[in-house]
Amino acid sequence: MHVWNGFQHGINFGGWFSQKNNNKEHLYTFIDEKDFATVAEWGLDHVRIPLDYDMVESKGGILRETGFQWIERAIQLCKKYHLNCVLHLHKAPGYSGDFQTPNGEYVCNLAFHARYISLWKEFARRFEKYSDMLAFEIFNLIPEESMEQQWDKFISHTISAIHETAPRIPVLVGGIYCHGVYREPQFQLSIAEPIVFYFHFFEPIVFTHQSAKWVKGMRKDFHIQFPEAIKQYRLTSAAFNKAFLVPFQNCHSSNMEKDFIEDNFLKIVQFAQKKQMPLYCSEYGVINQADTDSTLRWYQSVSAAFEKYQIGRAAWNYKDMDFGLIDVHMHKILHQIIPLL
């Protein structure tokens, strides 16, 4: 397995430049310099920073210089505390970055594609000087499995445009179906390095997203522990949303703490080995509705699999966003979670 050095142990600063009202007070107070210092003290080597396009671009496509200045400031703080950085575009023009939008339309829309590439070329132009500590994650959540061929062309064109200006900046590429681990991706990238294959891991969903109001089919008062018998997860998953059952198709054991996770990693590990690409998990974590003992057991299990396969990762999330590690509900176990990140 190719190891992505410098991006093995990270944390997400979600909610700072994305999914929030980016007014001046929020930008100054949600994350500040002491948070970069804290992450460095934890022994982590990078942060992942999601951002929404409207921080740097108006609806009419006019660039917003103040937004780029905030990104520059964040990168400079990373450098000050010897942290690397993944810059992730969570919301793009015409695309919400979540499950509520028919995402396939934007992969095929030439006008959107041109504007999207133009924005990434601007990122490349401005931040190429940070090639030694910066990576770009170019999109978020493409659910439709029918979009595989179009997705291949879409990301190939985008990566080529980025590397024309910033050839040394690694670009993170994910697969169809929400960058899941369920099957080997089928795209045929003919792009030179540097490319990193990434995925998200929140399995089993009925545990990591229990009671989540935004998850289709999830009961809002539902709670379950980890580990439970695999039969219990199957029954609950089937009752809520049959899509939750997909990860169990890859599991041939009753051991939820080891075999379930490793069996689900197997296809993307084999894909990364075949393509000779590093492997990276850009989001993983447990909602604050779960009990802390179960949360700790889940982190221990996932961390063991990451270490076995030498997978870099960034936990979701540093604070707030329903998954915050420094939030009050995690105080009891935070000292045990930090070494697992």
Rosetta blueprint (number, residue, H / E / L):
1 M L
2 H L
3 V L
4 W L
5 N L
6 G L
7 F L
8 Q L
9 H E
10 G E
11 I E
12 N E
13 F L
14 G L
15 G L
16 W L
17 F E
18 S L
19 Q L
20 K L
21 N L
22 N L
23 N L
24 K H
25 E H
26 H H
27 L H
28 Y H
29 T H
30 F L
31 I L
32 D L
33 E H
34 K H
35 D H
36 F H
37 A H
38 T H
39 V H
40 A H
41 E H
42 W L
43 G L
44 L L
45 D L
46 H E
47 V E
48 R E
49 I E
50 P E
51 L E
52 D E
53 Y H
54 D H
55 M H
56 V L
57 E E
58 S L
59 K L
60 G L
61 G L
62 I L
63 L E
64 R L
65 E H
66 T H
67 G H
68 F H
69 Q H
70 W H
71 I H
72 E H
73 R H
74 A H
75 I H
76 Q H
77 L H
78 C H
79 K H
80 K H
81 Y L
82 H L
83 L L
84 N E
85 C E
86 V E
87 L E
88 H E
89 L E
90 H E
91 K E
92 A E
93 P L
94 G L
95 Y E
96 S L
97 G L
98 D L
99 F L
100 Q L
101 T L
102 P L
103 N L
104 G H
105 E H
106 Y H
107 V H
108 C H
109 N L
110 L H
111 A H
112 F H
113 H H
114 A H
115 R H
116 Y H
117 I H
118 S H
119 L H
120 W H
121 K H
122 E H
123 F H
124 A H
125 R H
126 R H
127 F H
128 E H
129 K H
130 Y H
131 S L
132 D L
133 M L
134 L E
135 A E
136 F E
137 E E
138 I L
139 F L
140 N L
141 L L
142 I L
143 P L
144 E L
145 E H
146 S H
147 M H
148 E H
149 Q H
150 Q H
151 W H
152 D H
153 K H
154 F H
155 I H
156 S H
157 H H
158 T H
159 I H
160 S H
161 A H
162 I H
163 H H
164 E H
165 T H
166 A L
167 P L
168 R L
169 I L
170 P L
171 V E
172 L E
173 V E
174 G E
175 G L
176 I H
177 Y H
178 C H
179 H H
180 G L
181 V L
182 Y L
183 R L
184 E L
185 P L
186 Q L
187 F L
188 Q L
189 L L
190 S L
191 I L
192 A L
193 E L
194 P L
195 I E
196 V E
197 F E
198 Y E
199 F E
200 H E
201 F E
202 F L
203 E L
204 P L
205 I H
206 V H
207 F H
208 T H
209 H L
210 Q L
211 S L
212 A L
213 K L
214 W L
215 V L
216 K L
217 G L
218 M L
219 R L
220 K L
221 D L
222 F L
223 H L
224 I L
225 Q L
226 F L
227 P L
228 E L
229 A L
230 I H
231 K H
232 Q H
233 Y H
234 R H
235 L H
236 T H
237 S H
238 A H
239 A H
240 F H
241 N L
242 K H
243 A H
244 F H
245 L H
246 V H
247 P H
248 F H
249 Q H
250 N H
251 C L
252 H L
253 S L
254 S L
255 N L
256 M L
257 E L
258 K L
259 D H
260 F H
261 I H
262 E H
263 D H
264 N H
265 F H
266 L H
267 K H
268 I H
269 V H
270 Q H
271 F H
272 A H
273 Q H
274 K H
275 K H
276 Q L
277 M L
278 P L
279 L E
280 Y E
281 C E
282 S E
283 E E
284 Y E
285 G L
286 V L
287 I L
288 N L
289 Q L
290 A L
291 D L
292 T H
293 D H
294 S H
295 T H
296 L H
297 R H
298 W H
299 Y H
300 Q H
301 S H
302 V H
303 S H
304 A H
305 A H
306 F H
307 E H
308 K H
309 Y H
310 Q L
311 I L
312 G E
313 R E
314 A E
315 A E
316 W L
317 N L
318 Y L
319 K L
320 D L
321 M L
322 D L
323 F L
324 G L
325 L L
326 I L
327 D L
328 V H
329 H H
330 M H
331 H L
332 K L
333 I L
334 L H
335 H H
336 Q H
337 I H
338 I H
339 P H
340 L H
341 L L
